[in-house]
Amino acid sequence: MTATPLERPSRLRPGDRVAIVSPSGPVPEDRLRAGVDILRGWGLDPVVMPHVLDVHPELPYLAGADEDRARDLTEAWCDPSVSAVICARGGYGAHRMADLLDWTAMRAAGPKVFVGYSDVTALHEAFAVRMGLATLHGPMAGVLTFLKDAATQESLRATLFEPETVRTLGLDGARPMVPGRARGVTMGGCLALLAADLATPHGRPSARGGLLLLEDTGEEAYRLDRILTQLLRANWLDGVSGIALGSWEECGPYPEVRATLLDRLAPLGVPVVEQLGFGHSPTNLTVPLGIPATLDADAGTLTLDEPALR
């Protein structure tokens, strides 16, 4: 199987209703409230789903019961008045509820905008496999980067409302790790979650034909080595067209992290750009997944063939 372009949902317009869900970890109420205010300031009509602020009584790293988190997402998606679903935060838990979603009903409801990153990578992959839908790897409503960083906010706002204005992505610090240009379809997200998806019902068999986005947080260099080695041994990286690397916050000294990434990825013989500007970083650019694009490692850019949203 080769990565192919996915169906693009429609862009948002002022007055559109957006649903906030917590598919993974719990979100502090004050942060959620601040994020909702930002969305409301864009002219959107945010609605917080019933279990967003839940905390599981025995497993406090989860935003409530798996069934409730899945119900929130399914009901939000199937509500015809909702144009987009935005996650409140990542953490852990999306894998636990992905198979509890009513994919048949969600497919029948049609395409909508879906936004998140980190643990939400599991859902990006599920939407690609189960629905053939392009999604947005971008900031979440209750995450500090979204609340505090103007560039992060503007990247998401422009993608949602004026996607033709953000066709070329990349921060000034992006540079080639392995030089060259490559074409493919954007895919990926959090490295550990992609490895965790192997052999699951919503994991793709390989990254063949993909421009693969990779980032992570809190994984020391040897752990990144282990995860990448797992993907290599599983042949998951065979045929990948190019790789864009984001942030590696709290993964140890960057020179050590960089050496690990270079050791594992350079033998693939494809262009690799580092520090493109997405993920767990001070600025988290919104990058669409499922869109044909060109990666120019030398220029430090990812250029989309078409806008992220119709």
Buried (B, 14 or more C-beta within 10 A) or exposed (E): EEBEBBEBBBBBEEEBBBBBBBBBBBBEEEBBEBBBEBBEEBEBBBBBBEBBBBBBEEEEEBBBBBEBBBBBBBBBBBBEEBBBBBBBBBBBBBBBBBBBBBBEEBBEBBBBBBBBBBBBBBBBBBBBBBBBBBBBBBBBBBBBBBBEBEBBBBBBBBBBBEBEEBBEBBBEEBBBBBEBBBBBBBBBBBBBBBBBBEEBEBBBEBBBBBBBBBBBBEBBBEBBBBBBEBBBEBEBBEBBBBBBBBBBBEBBEBEBBBEBBBEBBEEBEBBBBBBBBBBBBBBBBBBBBBBBBBBBBEBBBBBBEBBBBE
